[in-house]
Amino acid sequence: MILMSRLFEKKQPDRDASLFIIYCEGSRREPKYFQYFEGISTRVRLEIINTDSQGNNSPAGLFEQARVDIEGDSHENPSKYELGSEDQVWFVIDTDMWDTHIVTLRKECMQRVNWNIAQSNPCFEV
């Protein structure tokens, strides 16, 4: 039996694709990592939000940016995204740097549907 390799074909996302909005603390490594997954499945749409080094990339700063992007804060600044029941918001946080601030972010996320945190394992240095 001859096996042929199938080439990856990038397709437009389905109209009903789930949206994952990922707010990254870092401005280079994390967004680059998640960009790999863009376009792999037509059933998932990724929106990767990175912070530049001048912005507030603390957990509170990322949460505030997400809140404004998703909920809006005025008529002049309406929401950028309209989330459906299958859509999710994720915060990617470094545990070593923001240890105690993550608890506050966790409490805020618990008050919203499908808002989650992905945090790194702590680094053990000698």
C-alpha positions as a printed Julia matrix, in Angstrom:
126×3 Matrix{Float64}:
   0.0    0.0    0.0
   1.42   3.37  -1.0
   0.94   6.13   1.55
   0.89   9.68   0.31
   1.69  12.56   2.58
  -1.08  15.05   2.86
  -0.05  18.65   2.66
  -1.51  21.04   5.19
  -4.05  23.32   3.57
  -4.94  26.51   5.41
  -8.66  27.23   5.22
 -10.83  30.07   6.41
 -12.33  29.49   9.88
 -15.86  28.12  10.08
 -18.54  30.66  10.72
 -19.34  28.84  13.95
 -15.71  28.39  15.0
 -14.91  28.86  18.68
 -12.96  32.02  19.44
 -10.03  31.85  21.84
  -8.71  35.26  22.9
  -5.3   34.85  24.52
  -3.81  37.73  26.52
  -0.08  37.12  26.87
   2.06  38.7   29.55
   5.13  38.49  27.33
   5.5   40.33  24.07
   7.64  37.85  22.12
   7.84  34.22  23.23
   4.24  33.51  24.2
   2.64  35.1   21.11
   5.13  33.34  18.86
   4.28  30.02  20.53
   0.52  30.44  20.09
   0.84  31.68  16.49
   1.9   28.16  15.58
  -1.67  27.0   16.27
  -3.37  29.61  14.09
  -5.05  28.04  11.1
  -4.53  24.41  12.11
  -8.26  23.86  12.59
 -11.09  25.68  10.88
 -13.22  25.11  13.99
 -10.99  27.3   16.19
 -10.13  30.96  15.76
  -7.25  32.38  17.77
  -6.85  36.03  18.67
  -3.47  36.51  20.33
  -3.09  39.77  22.24
   0.45  40.56  23.27
   1.61  43.45  25.37
   4.43  45.6   24.28
   7.14  46.38  26.8
   5.67  49.86  27.39
   2.19  48.6   28.35
   0.88  47.29  31.64
   1.53  43.57  31.39
   0.71  42.81  35.02
  -2.2   40.43  35.64
  -4.36  43.42  36.61
  -3.32  45.29  33.46
  -4.09  42.32  31.22
  -7.46  41.85  32.91
  -8.34  45.51  32.44
  -7.37  45.35  28.77
  -9.52  42.22  28.32
 -12.44  43.79  30.17
 -12.38  46.86  27.91
 -11.88  44.76  24.75
 -14.77  42.42  25.56
 -17.17  44.47  27.66
 -16.3   47.97  26.41
 -16.12  50.96  28.71
 -18.21  53.65  27.0
 -20.17  54.55  23.88
 -16.99  56.04  22.42
 -15.05  52.84  23.18
 -17.38  49.88  22.55
 -16.31  46.25  22.85
 -14.08  44.77  20.15
 -15.35  41.21  20.6
 -18.75  39.65  21.01
 -18.32  36.34  22.82
 -20.56  33.36  22.23
 -21.2   30.5   24.65
 -18.31  28.43  23.21
 -15.77  31.28  23.15
 -13.02  31.54  25.76
 -10.67  34.16  27.18
  -7.25  33.06  28.44
  -4.51  34.87  30.34
  -0.98  33.48  30.03
   0.99  34.5   33.13
   4.48  33.81  34.48
   4.15  32.43  38.02
   7.62  33.53  39.13
   7.03  37.19  38.44
   3.39  37.7   39.5
   2.93  35.17  42.28
   0.5   37.05  44.55
  -1.22  39.05  41.79
  -2.45  35.86  40.13
  -4.84  35.21  43.05
  -6.62  38.5   42.32
  -6.8   37.68  38.62
  -8.19  34.24  39.44
 -10.99  35.79  41.54
 -11.91  38.16  38.72
 -11.96  35.34  36.15
 -14.2   33.21  38.36
 -16.9   35.9   38.08
 -17.01  35.55  34.29
 -17.97  32.61  32.1
 -15.12  30.97  30.14
 -12.37  33.28  31.41
  -9.31  31.2   32.36
  -5.68  31.45  33.42
  -2.72  29.48  32.15
   0.32  29.99  34.35
   3.81  28.64  34.13
   5.35  26.31  36.63
   7.53  28.08  39.2
  11.22  28.09  38.46
  13.46  26.54  41.08
  16.81  28.26  41.12
  19.73  27.3   43.32
